[in-house]
Amino acid sequence: LQQHDGEINQQVKYYETEIGKLRKTRKSLTSKKRSLSKNGNELGHHDAQELERVTNEANTLQKQLENYRKQHRQHQITVNEHKQRKVKALEAQGIPTEQAQNMVAGQLGGHP
């Protein structure tokens, strides 16, 4: 469970970083387009294509990021359910609740 959580977190961070880069590029190109438009000029063909590509790629990556965030939320629910089952099993063995929670947190590398 911990390994899977780490993998999901890495993917989320990767997509957030990539989207950030694309947003900066898009912002630069839209600013350039706005400046040219004020002066009665148009964005060059290459820059216009780049703006369209960056916009499309950012939208695609945003959808993928949302999917990974959803997976992360689902994974957290699974982890919490797993912890709760372990705590209940320990309690059934006569271990006090707080001690059982600490034991489970220690086993799973989390905090109580």
All heavy atoms as an XYZ file, in Angstrom:
909
protein
N       0.823     -1.205      0.000
C       0.000      0.000      0.000
C       0.862      1.261      0.000
O       0.552      2.221     -0.690
C      -0.929      0.012      1.227
C      -2.073     -0.996      1.226
C      -2.819     -0.970      2.547
C      -3.016     -0.748      0.091
N       1.944      1.237      0.787
C       2.815      2.411      0.858
C       3.510      2.661     -0.477
O       3.647      3.803     -0.916
C       3.871      2.238      1.950
C       3.330      2.313      3.345
C       4.405      1.977      4.365
O       5.342      1.257      4.079
N       4.244      2.509      5.562
N       3.961      1.588     -1.116
C       4.647      1.726     -2.399
C       3.703      2.316     -3.441
O       4.076      3.218     -4.186
C       5.168      0.373     -2.862
C       5.918      0.447     -4.184
C       6.408     -0.916     -4.641
O       6.241     -1.914     -3.962
N       7.012     -0.956     -5.800
N       2.491      1.819     -3.459
C       1.499      2.321     -4.422
C       1.204      3.798     -4.163
O       1.090      4.595     -5.102
C       0.222      1.484     -4.342
C      -0.776      1.799     -5.400
N      -0.526      1.629     -6.745
C      -2.025      2.292     -5.313
C      -1.581      2.001     -7.434
N      -2.512      2.411     -6.593
N       1.117      4.162     -2.885
C       0.883      5.555     -2.515
C       2.022      6.436     -3.029
O       1.797      7.512     -3.576
C       0.740      5.679     -0.997
C       0.284      7.062     -0.569
O      -0.702      7.560     -1.150
O       0.914      7.638      0.328
N       3.251      5.969     -2.857
C       4.411      6.725     -3.333
C       4.402      6.899     -4.848
O       4.727      7.975     -5.363
N       4.013      5.848     -5.553
C       3.948      5.909     -7.015
C       2.902      6.915     -7.476
O       3.137      7.697     -8.408
C       3.649      4.528     -7.590
C       4.781      3.540     -7.410
C       4.385      2.111     -7.735
O       3.209      1.863     -8.094
O       5.259      1.234     -7.628
N       1.753      6.902     -6.830
C       0.689      7.840     -7.190
C       1.146      9.269     -6.908
O       0.963     10.167     -7.739
C      -0.620      7.528     -6.434
C      -1.197      6.200     -6.908
C      -1.648      8.637     -6.642
C      -2.381      5.706     -6.094
N       1.778      9.488     -5.759
C       2.270     10.830     -5.416
C       3.302     11.317     -6.423
O       3.305     12.495     -6.792
C       2.853     10.856     -4.008
C       1.786     10.916     -2.947
O       0.703     11.432     -3.176
N       2.082     10.373     -1.787
N       4.178     10.425     -6.879
C       5.172     10.814     -7.888
C       4.492     11.248     -9.184
O       4.898     12.235     -9.806
C       6.122      9.653     -8.182
C       7.157      9.424     -7.120
C       8.048      8.240     -7.460
O       7.653      7.334     -8.200
N       9.259      8.252     -6.924
N       3.478     10.512     -9.592
C       2.764     10.862    -10.816
C       2.061     12.212    -10.675
O       2.100     13.033    -11.594
C       1.750      9.770    -11.182
C       2.373      8.500    -11.673
C       3.136      8.692    -12.962
O       2.708      9.409    -13.859
N       4.293      8.064    -13.050
N       1.441     12.440     -9.532
C       0.750     13.712     -9.297
C       1.754     14.858     -9.375
O       1.513     15.873    -10.051
C       0.009     13.708     -7.941
C      -0.447     15.110     -7.556
C      -1.184     12.768     -7.998
N       2.897     14.714     -8.716
C       3.918     15.770     -8.729
C       4.444     16.001    -10.142
O       4.645     17.144    -10.564
C       5.069     15.420     -7.788
C       4.688     15.549     -6.331
C       5.819     15.136     -5.414
C       5.350     15.149     -3.971
N       6.385     14.661     -3.061
N       4.671     14.917    -10.882
C       5.166     15.041    -12.251
C       4.183     15.850    -13.109
O       4.567     16.796    -13.795
C       5.379     13.652    -12.869
C       5.601     13.692    -14.352
C       6.829     14.068    -14.878
C       4.572     13.378    -15.240
C       7.034     14.122    -16.253
C       4.772     13.429    -16.614
C       5.996     13.803    -17.104
O       6.183     13.861    -18.465
N       2.909     15.465    -13.067
C       1.916     16.153    -13.883
C       1.724     17.605    -13.445
O       1.547     18.487    -14.292
C       0.577     15.404    -13.892
C       0.602     14.196    -14.793
C       0.557     12.916    -14.277
C       0.696     14.337    -16.172
C       0.602     11.798    -15.111
C       0.742     13.249    -17.010
C       0.695     11.972    -16.472
O       0.743     10.880    -17.300
N       1.780     17.868    -12.155
C       1.673     19.252    -11.682
C       2.827     20.092    -12.217
O       2.633     21.235    -12.642
C       1.650     19.289    -10.154
C       0.336     18.831     -9.566
C       0.352     18.717     -8.053
O       1.453     18.695     -7.450
O      -0.743     18.635     -7.464
N       4.038     19.531    -12.214
C       5.213     20.240    -12.722
C       5.088     20.505    -14.218
O       5.338     21.622    -14.691
C       6.490     19.424    -12.444
O       6.603     19.216    -11.033
C       7.725     20.142    -12.950
N       4.693     19.482    -14.958
C       4.568     19.625    -16.405
C       3.483     20.639    -16.778
O       3.661     21.444    -17.693
C       4.277     18.264    -17.064
C       5.442     17.307    -17.008
C       6.701     17.852    -17.651
O       6.653     18.305    -18.816
O       7.753     17.835    -16.982
N       2.367     20.594    -16.071
C       1.289     21.546    -16.340
C       1.767     22.961    -16.024
O       1.459     23.899    -16.755
C       0.021     21.188    -15.551
C      -0.619     19.933    -16.154
C      -0.988     22.330    -15.554
C      -1.737     19.348    -15.332
N       2.532     23.119    -14.963
C       3.089     24.431    -14.611
C       3.958     24.985    -15.727
O       3.865     26.163    -16.079
N       4.806     24.135    -16.306
C       5.674     24.559    -17.416
C       4.826     24.994    -18.616
O       5.104     26.031    -19.243
C       6.598     23.414    -17.838
C       7.669     23.070    -16.841
C       8.461     21.871    -17.345
C       9.385     21.308    -16.305
N      10.081     20.092    -16.797
N       3.819     24.181    -18.927
C       2.968     24.500    -20.080
C       2.175     25.785    -19.852
O       1.997     26.579    -20.781
C       2.019     23.341    -20.380
C       2.682     22.081    -20.942
C       1.698     20.931    -20.969
C       3.247     22.335    -22.323
N       1.742     26.014    -18.628
C       0.991     27.242    -18.335
C       1.876     28.469    -18.500
O       1.417     29.508    -18.989
C       0.423     27.186    -16.923
C      -0.775     26.279    -16.817
C      -1.326     26.237    -15.422
N      -2.485     25.365    -15.366
C      -2.943     24.828    -14.257
N      -2.352     25.065    -13.104
N      -3.993     24.052    -14.284
N       3.137     28.369    -18.100
C       4.064     29.493    -18.279
C       4.267     29.787    -19.756
O       4.256     30.951    -20.178
C       5.406     29.195    -17.615
C       5.381     29.293    -16.123
C       6.747     29.000    -15.529
C       6.686     29.015    -14.010
N       7.985     28.710    -13.405
N       4.438     28.730    -20.539
C       4.619     28.901    -21.981
C       3.372     29.510    -22.605
O       3.455     30.446    -23.409
C       4.934     27.547    -22.652
O       6.110     26.994    -22.051
C       5.144     27.696    -24.142
N       2.213     28.992    -22.213
C       0.948     29.507    -22.748
C       0.756     30.973    -22.362
O       0.342     31.795    -23.181
C      -0.226     28.668    -22.250
C      -1.565     29.122    -22.811
C      -2.701     28.207    -22.445
N      -2.795     28.038    -21.004
C      -3.486     27.069    -20.418
N      -4.130     26.182    -21.139
N      -3.535     26.983    -19.109
N       1.088     31.298    -21.132
C       0.960     32.684    -20.666
C       1.855     33.605    -21.487
O       1.444     34.698    -21.891
C       1.325     32.765    -19.182
C       1.136     34.134    -18.583
C       1.445     34.111    -17.099
C       1.280     35.506    -16.505
N       1.555     35.512    -15.061
N       3.077     33.164    -21.741
C       4.007     33.960    -22.535
C       3.475     34.179    -23.955
O       3.519     35.293    -24.485
C       5.362     33.256    -22.581
O       6.234     33.895    -23.463
N       2.981     33.103    -24.555
C       2.476     33.206    -25.926
C       1.198     34.049    -25.998
O       1.030     34.826    -26.947
C       2.226     31.813    -26.505
C       3.483     31.009    -26.841
C       3.133     29.562    -27.144
C       4.228     31.641    -28.008
N       0.319     33.921    -25.041
C      -0.897     34.738    -25.069
C      -0.572     36.208    -24.820
O      -1.209     37.095    -25.401
C      -1.951     34.252    -24.059
O      -1.381     34.210    -22.761
C      -2.499     32.895    -24.423
N       0.425     36.460    -24.000
C       0.860     37.839    -23.769
C       1.434     38.431    -25.058
O       1.139     39.575    -25.419
C       1.904     37.869    -22.658
O       2.399     39.172    -22.490
N       2.241     37.631    -25.740
C       2.822     38.063    -27.016
C       1.703     38.324    -28.034
O       1.729     39.329    -28.754
C       3.769     36.982    -27.531
C       4.520     37.336    -28.777
C       5.495     36.208    -29.124
C       6.317     36.536    -30.347
N       7.265     35.441    -30.662
N       0.715     37.441    -28.069
C      -0.414     37.590    -28.987
C      -1.189     38.867    -28.686
O      -1.559     39.618    -29.592
C      -1.336     36.370    -28.868
C      -2.543     36.404    -29.767
C      -3.390     35.160    -29.586
C      -4.634     35.206    -30.432
N      -5.474     34.022    -30.232
N      -1.411     39.131    -27.398
C      -2.145     40.326    -26.988
C      -1.382     41.592    -27.383
O      -1.958     42.549    -27.905
C      -2.378     40.279    -25.471
C      -3.341     41.291    -24.939
C      -3.718     41.098    -23.472
N      -2.692     40.529    -22.609
C      -2.634     39.259    -22.192
N      -3.551     38.405    -22.577
N      -1.668     38.849    -21.398
N      -0.075     41.590    -27.161
C       0.746     42.753    -27.524
C       0.725     43.004    -29.030
O       0.595     44.149    -29.477
C       2.190     42.546    -27.075
O       2.279     42.510    -25.684
N       0.863     41.928    -29.785
C       0.839     42.068    -31.240
C      -0.532     42.555    -31.711
O      -0.624     43.375    -32.626
C       1.193     40.739    -31.911
C       2.653     40.297    -31.816
C       2.808     38.863    -32.298
C       3.541     41.233    -32.627
N      -1.577     42.057    -31.091
C      -2.933     42.431    -31.466
C      -3.180     43.922    -31.226
O      -3.832     44.591    -32.035
C      -3.935     41.590    -30.689
O      -5.239     41.954    -31.016
N      -2.638     44.442    -30.132
C      -2.799     45.871    -29.830
C      -2.138     46.748    -30.889
O      -2.575     47.857    -31.152
C      -2.195     46.196    -28.463
C      -3.024     45.717    -27.304
C      -2.381     46.080    -25.986
C      -3.194     45.547    -24.824
N      -2.576     45.855    -23.521
N      -1.069     46.215    -31.476
C      -0.346     46.961    -32.512
C      -0.859     46.648    -33.916
O      -0.261     47.063    -34.898
C       1.149     46.659    -32.437
C       1.760     47.148    -31.142
O       1.311     48.144    -30.575
N       2.779     46.453    -30.667
N      -1.936     45.897    -34.000
C      -2.527     45.585    -35.304
C      -1.851     44.435    -36.011
O      -2.082     44.236    -37.207
N      -1.027     43.673    -35.336
C      -0.344     42.533    -35.943
C      -0.934     41.232    -35.412
O      -1.701     41.223    -34.453
C       1.155     42.578    -35.623
C       1.826     43.805    -36.199
O       1.510     44.217    -37.307
N       2.743     44.394    -35.453
N      -0.556     40.143    -36.066
C      -1.020     38.834    -35.632
C       0.163     37.994    -35.176
O       1.297     38.249    -35.548
C      -1.725     38.108    -36.780
C      -3.057     38.728    -37.156
C      -3.765     37.925    -38.234
O      -3.311     36.814    -38.555
O      -4.776     38.422    -38.753
N      -0.145     36.998    -34.388
C       0.857     36.047    -33.929
C       1.369     35.262    -35.127
O       0.586     34.892    -36.010
C       0.213     35.096    -32.906
C       1.105     34.295    -31.986
C       2.011     35.203    -31.149
C       0.254     33.445    -31.046
N       2.666     35.052    -35.193
C       3.242     34.300    -36.304
C       2.683     32.887    -36.369
O       2.182     32.351    -35.376
N       2.790     32.296    -37.553
C       2.237     30.955    -37.777
C       2.824     29.943    -36.784
O       2.087     29.159    -36.171
C       2.503     30.517    -39.226
C       1.986     29.152    -39.547
N       0.637     28.881    -39.625
C       2.636     27.982    -39.793
C       0.475     27.601    -39.907
N       1.677     27.031    -40.020
N       4.137     29.974    -36.606
C       4.803     29.032    -35.695
C       4.321     29.233    -34.260
O       4.005     28.260    -33.562
C       6.327     29.187    -35.775
C       7.061     28.356    -34.777
N       7.171     26.987    -34.889
C       7.693     28.690    -33.620
C       7.846     26.519    -33.854
N       8.182     27.530    -33.071
N       4.259     30.482    -33.820
C       3.817     30.776    -32.458
C       2.349     30.404    -32.258
O       1.966     29.915    -31.193
C       4.030     32.255    -32.112
C       5.488     32.590    -31.855
O       6.267     31.655    -31.560
O       5.842     33.781    -31.939
N       1.538     30.616    -33.286
C       0.112     30.258    -33.191
C      -0.039     28.746    -33.051
O      -0.855     28.271    -32.237
C      -0.647     30.756    -34.414
N       0.735     28.009    -33.820
C       0.693     26.553    -33.714
C       1.187     26.096    -32.344
O       0.625     25.184    -31.745
C       1.542     25.900    -34.803
C       0.902     25.910    -36.169
C       1.772     25.202    -37.189
O       3.006     25.215    -37.105
N       1.136     24.581    -38.178
N       2.241     26.740    -31.866
C       2.792     26.390    -30.551
C       1.767     26.672    -29.451
O       1.593     25.878    -28.532
C       4.089     27.162    -30.298
C       4.747     26.863    -28.977
C       5.300     25.444    -28.854
O       5.275     24.676    -29.831
O       5.759     25.111    -27.752
N       1.076     27.795    -29.545
C       0.047     28.136    -28.562
C      -1.062     27.083    -28.564
O      -1.508     26.635    -27.505
C      -0.528     29.523    -28.842
C      -1.659     29.987    -27.924
C      -1.211     30.005    -26.463
C      -2.141     31.372    -28.355
N      -1.494     26.671    -29.728
C      -2.532     25.649    -29.822
C      -2.042     24.317    -29.252
O      -2.748     23.653    -28.497
C      -2.973     25.466    -31.278
C      -4.130     24.494    -31.413
C      -4.641     24.390    -32.839
O      -4.346     25.274    -33.661
O      -5.343     23.405    -33.113
N      -0.801     23.939    -29.581
C      -0.235     22.688    -29.089
C      -0.131     22.699    -27.560
O      -0.531     21.756    -26.887
C       1.158     22.443    -29.679
C       1.773     21.105    -29.250
C       3.265     21.037    -29.531
N       4.036     21.946    -28.716
C       4.380     21.721    -27.440
N       3.987     20.638    -26.825
N       5.111     22.603    -26.774
N       0.386     23.814    -27.028
C       0.561     23.933    -25.584
C      -0.796     23.889    -24.867
O      -0.947     23.224    -23.841
C       1.335     25.234    -25.250
C       1.246     25.572    -23.779
C       2.779     25.114    -25.688
N      -1.771     24.562    -25.426
C      -3.112     24.568    -24.833
C      -3.705     23.165    -24.819
O      -4.225     22.710    -23.789
C      -4.036     25.529    -25.602
O      -3.468     26.845    -25.535
C      -5.432     25.545    -25.023
N      -3.609     22.462    -25.935
C      -4.147     21.100    -26.022
C      -3.411     20.152    -25.078
O      -4.032     19.332    -24.391
C      -4.077     20.576    -27.454
C      -5.042     21.284    -28.371
O      -6.044     21.835    -27.931
N      -4.734     21.288    -29.652
N      -2.091     20.261    -25.046
C      -1.301     19.381    -24.183
C      -1.603     19.648    -22.703
O      -1.724     18.719    -21.907
C       0.191     19.565    -24.459
C       1.052     18.536    -23.769
C       2.512     18.622    -24.182
O       2.829     19.211    -25.238
O       3.347     18.096    -23.425
N      -1.750     20.921    -22.338
C      -2.069     21.270    -20.954
C      -3.429     20.697    -20.560
O      -3.588     20.178    -19.449
C      -2.048     22.783    -20.761
N      -4.390     20.772    -21.460
C      -5.725     20.223    -21.175
C      -5.670     18.704    -20.980
O      -6.298     18.162    -20.069
C      -6.710     20.586    -22.284
C      -7.047     22.061    -22.299
O      -6.905     22.743    -21.294
N      -7.478     22.547    -23.448
N      -4.895     18.037    -21.834
C      -4.747     16.582    -21.728
C      -4.076     16.202    -20.415
O      -4.541     15.300    -19.707
C      -3.916     16.046    -22.916
O      -4.593     16.371    -24.130
C      -3.726     14.543    -22.823
N      -2.992     16.892    -20.090
C      -2.283     16.598    -18.849
C      -3.145     16.904    -17.631
O      -3.075     16.198    -16.619
C      -0.968     17.371    -18.774
C       0.139     16.916    -19.727
C       1.377     17.780    -19.563
C       0.479     15.453    -19.510
N      -3.964     17.940    -17.711
C      -4.850     18.287    -16.597
C      -5.842     17.151    -16.332
O      -6.105     16.798    -15.181
C      -5.588     19.592    -16.884
C      -6.444     20.085    -15.743
C      -5.636     20.478    -14.517
O      -4.590     21.084    -14.633
N      -6.120     20.119    -13.345
N      -6.355     16.556    -17.402
C      -7.282     15.433    -17.240
C      -6.571     14.242    -16.593
O      -7.125     13.575    -15.714
C      -7.875     15.024    -18.594
C      -8.872     16.027    -19.131
C      -9.369     15.637    -20.500
C     -10.258     16.733    -21.070
N     -10.673     16.448    -22.441
N      -5.335     13.984    -17.036
C      -4.577     12.885    -16.453
C      -4.280     13.159    -14.984
O      -4.357     12.255    -14.143
C      -3.277     12.663    -17.231
C      -3.520     12.096    -18.618
C      -2.252     12.031    -19.443
O      -1.309     12.785    -19.225
N      -2.222     11.117    -20.404
N      -3.940     14.403    -14.670
C      -3.670     14.781    -13.286
C      -4.906     14.546    -12.419
O      -4.800     14.003    -11.315
C      -3.224     16.243    -13.205
C      -3.042     16.820    -11.800
C      -1.964     16.064    -11.033
C      -2.694     18.300    -11.893
N      -6.064     14.938    -12.916
C      -7.296     14.729    -12.159
C      -7.552     13.244    -11.925
O      -8.011     12.853    -10.847
C      -8.484     15.386    -12.865
C      -8.447     16.893    -12.851
C      -8.314     17.490    -11.455
O      -8.994     17.009    -10.522
O      -7.514     18.427    -11.290
N      -7.235     12.414    -12.917
C      -7.395     10.972    -12.744
C      -6.466     10.443    -11.650
O      -6.875      9.611    -10.834
C      -7.132     10.223    -14.051
C      -8.262     10.368    -15.039
O      -9.406     10.601    -14.652
N      -7.956     10.240    -16.313
N      -5.221     10.910    -11.624
C      -4.287     10.477    -10.583
C      -4.714     10.989     -9.214
O      -4.565     10.287     -8.214
C      -2.854     10.903    -10.903
C      -2.170      9.942    -11.837
C      -1.944     10.271    -13.162
C      -1.762      8.682    -11.395
C      -1.330      9.382    -14.023
C      -1.166      7.786    -12.250
C      -0.941      8.133    -13.562
O      -0.349      7.246    -14.409
N      -5.229     12.192     -9.147
C      -5.724     12.704     -7.863
C      -6.898     11.863     -7.368
O      -7.010     11.587     -6.172
C      -6.137     14.174     -7.999
C      -4.956     15.104     -8.075
C      -5.398     16.538     -8.198
N      -4.251     17.433     -8.166
C      -4.264     18.674     -8.619
N      -5.373     19.175     -9.137
N      -3.182     19.417     -8.562
N      -7.762     11.478     -8.294
C      -8.896     10.623     -7.925
C      -8.393      9.277     -7.417
O      -8.882      8.767     -6.402
C      -9.810     10.429     -9.136
C     -11.058      9.624     -8.833
C     -11.942      9.535    -10.058
C     -13.182      8.712     -9.769
N     -14.056      8.622    -10.943
N      -7.397      8.702     -8.105
C      -6.800      7.442     -7.659
C      -6.198      7.601     -6.269
O      -6.320      6.709     -5.428
C      -5.706      6.985     -8.621
C      -6.182      6.347     -9.871
C      -5.010      5.885    -10.737
O      -3.876      5.814    -10.284
N      -5.292      5.586    -11.989
N      -5.555      8.736     -6.040
C      -4.936      8.987     -4.745
C      -5.996      9.032     -3.639
O      -5.808      8.438     -2.568
C      -4.133     10.293     -4.784
C      -3.442     10.617     -3.498
N      -2.421      9.854     -3.003
C      -3.636     11.607     -2.607
C      -2.016     10.364     -1.858
N      -2.743     11.425     -1.597
N      -7.094      9.721     -3.894
C      -8.177      9.779     -2.907
C      -8.729      8.383     -2.620
O      -8.927      8.007     -1.458
C      -9.299     10.706     -3.384
C      -8.977     12.183     -3.257
C     -10.205     13.052     -3.526
N     -10.776     12.883     -4.851
C     -10.402     13.548     -5.939
N      -9.449     14.443     -5.867
N     -10.997     13.332     -7.097
N      -8.949      7.604     -3.679
C      -9.458      6.237     -3.510
C      -8.457      5.384     -2.734
O      -8.835      4.596     -1.872
C      -9.737      5.600     -4.871
C     -10.997      6.086     -5.535
C     -12.212      5.795     -4.696
O     -12.906      6.716     -4.293
N     -12.497      4.553     -4.408
N      -7.177      5.562     -3.033
C      -6.146      4.794     -2.350
C      -6.115      5.151     -0.866
O      -5.962      4.266     -0.019
C      -4.782      5.036     -2.993
C      -3.692      4.217     -2.399
N      -3.606      2.863     -2.584
C      -2.657      4.555     -1.592
C      -2.563      2.401     -1.919
N      -1.970      3.405     -1.315
N      -6.266      6.435     -0.553
C      -6.279      6.857      0.847
C      -7.456      6.239      1.598
O      -7.331      5.842      2.754
C      -6.317      8.387      0.953
C      -5.018      9.051      0.575
C      -3.854      8.555      1.405
O      -3.924      8.461      2.618
N      -2.774      8.191      0.734
N      -8.585      6.132      0.936
C      -9.755      5.494      1.543
C      -9.443      4.023      1.834
O      -9.729      3.515      2.926
C     -10.998      5.635      0.630
C     -11.452      7.094      0.602
C     -12.121      4.713      1.081
C     -12.495      7.399     -0.455
N      -8.817      3.346      0.875
C      -8.441      1.947      1.048
C      -7.462      1.776      2.204
O      -7.608      0.871      3.029
C      -7.818      1.389     -0.245
O      -8.762      1.545     -1.304
C      -7.443     -0.074     -0.107
N      -6.468      2.653      2.279
C      -5.475      2.591      3.354
C      -6.157      2.789      4.709
O      -5.888      2.046      5.664
C      -4.361      3.643      3.141
C      -3.502      3.807      4.387
C      -3.490      3.268      1.952
N      -7.042      3.771      4.794
C      -7.739      4.024      6.057
C      -8.618      2.847      6.470
O      -8.674      2.488      7.652
C      -8.560      5.313      5.972
C      -7.684      6.544      5.960
O      -6.552      6.522      6.437
N      -8.190      7.621      5.399
N      -9.298      2.243      5.500
C     -10.120      1.072      5.807
C      -9.249     -0.074      6.308
O      -9.615     -0.776      7.250
C     -10.914      0.644      4.572
C     -12.038      1.592      4.222
C     -12.689      1.271      2.889
O     -12.169      0.406      2.141
O     -13.716      1.901      2.582
N      -8.091     -0.242      5.684
C      -7.153     -1.292      6.090
C      -6.676     -1.056      7.526
O      -6.639     -1.988      8.343
C      -5.962     -1.323      5.128
C      -4.921     -2.332      5.477
N      -5.123     -3.679      5.360
C      -3.652     -2.182      5.954
C      -4.044     -4.323      5.748
N      -3.130     -3.436      6.115
N      -6.348      0.183      7.840
C      -5.906      0.525      9.197
C      -7.013      0.244     10.209
O      -6.760     -0.309     11.273
C      -5.502      2.001      9.279
C      -4.170      2.311      8.653
C      -3.855      3.796      8.795
C      -2.551      4.161      8.137
N      -2.253      5.598      8.272
N      -8.232      0.638      9.866
C      -9.353      0.428     10.776
C      -9.584     -1.060     11.046
O      -9.847     -1.461     12.185
C     -10.632      1.066     10.228
C     -10.612      2.576     10.264
C     -11.808      3.190      9.551
O     -12.609      2.488      8.941
N     -11.915      4.512      9.613
N      -9.478     -1.886     10.013
C      -9.645     -3.337     10.191
C      -8.558     -3.902     11.098
O      -8.826     -4.739     11.962
C      -9.627     -4.043      8.833
C     -10.924     -3.924      8.068
C     -10.985     -4.888      6.893
N      -9.890     -4.733      5.948
C      -9.900     -3.923      4.889
N     -10.957     -3.189      4.644
N      -8.867     -3.854      4.092
N      -7.318     -3.433     10.907
C      -6.217     -3.920     11.745
C      -6.411     -3.508     13.202
O      -6.160     -4.301     14.116
C      -4.873     -3.409     11.219
C      -4.435     -4.107      9.941
C      -2.997     -3.796      9.636
C      -2.281     -5.000      9.824
N      -1.169     -5.561      9.818
N      -6.837     -2.270     13.416
C      -7.068     -1.791     14.780
C      -8.169     -2.614     15.438
O      -8.036     -3.052     16.594
C      -7.405     -0.275     14.789
C      -7.954      0.149     16.138
C      -6.175      0.551     14.429
N      -9.252     -2.863     14.717
C     -10.355     -3.657     15.283
C      -9.903     -5.073     15.610
O     -10.302     -5.642     16.625
C     -11.540     -3.677     14.321
C     -12.313     -2.379     14.309
C     -13.522     -2.444     13.422
C     -14.221     -1.094     13.431
N     -15.422     -1.076     12.621
N      -9.061     -5.636     14.761
C      -8.552     -6.988     15.017
C      -7.696     -6.998     16.280
O      -7.786     -7.924     17.094
C      -7.749     -7.486     13.822
N      -6.868     -5.981     16.466
C      -6.037     -5.896     17.668
C      -6.890     -5.657     18.906
O      -6.623     -6.219     19.972
C      -4.980     -4.800     17.510
C      -3.866     -5.088     16.492
C      -3.018     -3.840     16.258
C      -3.008     -6.250     16.951
N      -7.906     -4.834     18.760
C      -8.815     -4.584     19.888
C      -9.530     -5.881     20.297
O      -9.750     -6.130     21.477
C      -9.844     -3.517     19.534
C      -9.274     -2.116     19.446
C     -10.283     -1.098     18.934
O     -11.303     -1.497     18.311
O     -10.049      0.085     19.157
N      -9.875     -6.693     19.302
C     -10.538     -7.965     19.578
C      -9.624     -8.900     20.367
O     -10.095     -9.788     21.081
C     -10.972     -8.622     18.277
N      -8.315     -8.678     20.256
C      -7.336     -9.475     21.000
C      -7.101     -8.899     22.394
O      -6.268     -9.393     23.133
C      -6.011     -9.541     20.244
C      -6.093    -10.253     18.923
C      -4.781    -10.177     18.151
O      -3.776     -9.715     18.658
N      -4.820    -10.627     16.905
N      -7.806     -7.809     22.722
C      -7.706     -7.227     24.049
C      -6.707     -6.099     24.184
O      -6.415     -5.646     25.289
N      -6.199     -5.617     23.075
C      -5.239     -4.505     23.104
C      -6.034     -3.201     23.130
O      -6.969     -3.027     22.346
C      -4.299     -4.569     21.884
C      -3.478     -5.855     21.946
C      -3.404     -3.348     21.802
C      -2.639     -6.121     20.730
N      -5.684     -2.268     24.040
C      -6.406     -0.986     24.109
C      -6.347     -0.236     22.767
O      -5.382     -0.347     22.013
C      -5.656     -0.209     25.188
C      -4.933     -1.237     25.986
C      -4.635     -2.370     25.042
N      -7.378      0.547     22.513
C      -7.530      1.250     21.238
C      -6.314      2.094     20.884
O      -5.780      1.992     19.772
C      -8.784      2.144     21.265
O      -9.922      1.325     21.548
C      -8.984      2.862     19.941
N      -5.867      2.936     21.803
C      -4.743      3.831     21.502
C      -3.482      3.036     21.170
O      -2.764      3.364     20.225
C      -4.485      4.767     22.678
C      -3.449      5.833     22.358
C      -3.285      6.853     23.482
O      -4.240      7.053     24.257
O      -2.193      7.436     23.557
N      -3.234      1.991     21.925
C      -2.053      1.166     21.669
C      -2.185      0.466     20.308
O      -1.217      0.385     19.551
C      -1.873      0.140     22.788
C      -0.605     -0.661     22.665
C      -0.436     -1.667     23.806
O      -1.236     -1.705     24.733
N       0.605     -2.473     23.727
N      -3.376     -0.020     20.004
C      -3.612     -0.688     18.717
C      -3.385      0.291     17.562
O      -2.749     -0.055     16.556
C      -5.026     -1.246     18.658
N      -3.869      1.536     17.723
C      -3.668      2.548     16.675
C      -2.184      2.838     16.487
O      -1.709      2.973     15.355
C      -4.413      3.835     17.025
C      -5.911      3.705     16.918
C      -6.649      4.916     17.459
O      -6.128      5.687     18.241
N      -7.913      5.059     17.041
N      -1.448      2.950     17.582
C      -0.010      3.207     17.490
C       0.718      2.049     16.819
O       1.637      2.260     16.032
C       0.575      3.483     18.875
C       0.134      4.820     19.437
O      -0.250      5.719     18.700
N       0.169      4.945     20.753
N       0.301      0.832     17.121
C       0.926     -0.341     16.516
C       0.693     -0.361     15.012
O       1.603     -0.613     14.226
C       0.389     -1.625     17.159
C       0.858     -1.819     18.594
S       0.026     -3.202     19.400
C       0.664     -4.596     18.463
N      -0.538     -0.094     14.617
C      -0.878     -0.107     13.185
C      -0.142      1.026     12.472
O       0.406      0.828     11.382
C      -2.411      0.009     12.982
C      -2.756      0.261     11.525
C      -3.090     -1.256     13.490
N      -0.093      2.187     13.071
C       0.608      3.324     12.458
C       2.091      2.996     12.299
O       2.698      3.317     11.278
C       0.427      4.582     13.293
N       2.666      2.344     13.274
C       4.071      1.953     13.195
C       4.316      0.925     12.096
O       5.309      0.984     11.388
N       3.410     -0.009     11.940
C       3.543     -1.042     10.912
C       3.404     -0.463      9.518
O       4.086     -0.881      8.596
C       2.475     -2.119     11.096
C       2.678     -3.007     12.290
C       1.493     -3.951     12.491
O       0.480     -3.851     11.808
N       1.634     -4.860     13.446
N       2.514      0.495      9.369
C       2.249      1.054      8.046
C       3.041      2.321      7.783
O       2.872      2.958      6.743
C       0.749      1.333      7.877
C      -0.142      0.097      7.948
C      -1.595      0.488      7.823
C       0.229     -0.907      6.870
N       3.879      2.724      8.712
C       4.725      3.883      8.499
C       3.995      5.194      8.593
O       4.477      6.220      8.144
N       2.824      5.194      9.182
C       2.045      6.425      9.294
C       2.060      6.961     10.700
O       2.813      6.513     11.549
N       1.223      7.929     10.928
C       1.078      8.519     12.253
C      -0.299      8.165     12.768
O      -1.251      8.054     12.001
C       1.232     10.043     12.182
C       2.564     10.453     11.632
N       3.728     10.315     12.346
C       2.919     10.978     10.442
C       4.735     10.749     11.615
N       4.274     11.156     10.443
N      -0.442      8.021     14.088
C      -1.746      7.653     14.638
C      -2.796      8.703     14.402
O      -2.530      9.815     14.126
C      -1.476      7.491     16.141
C      -0.151      8.058     16.411
C       0.564      8.214     15.112
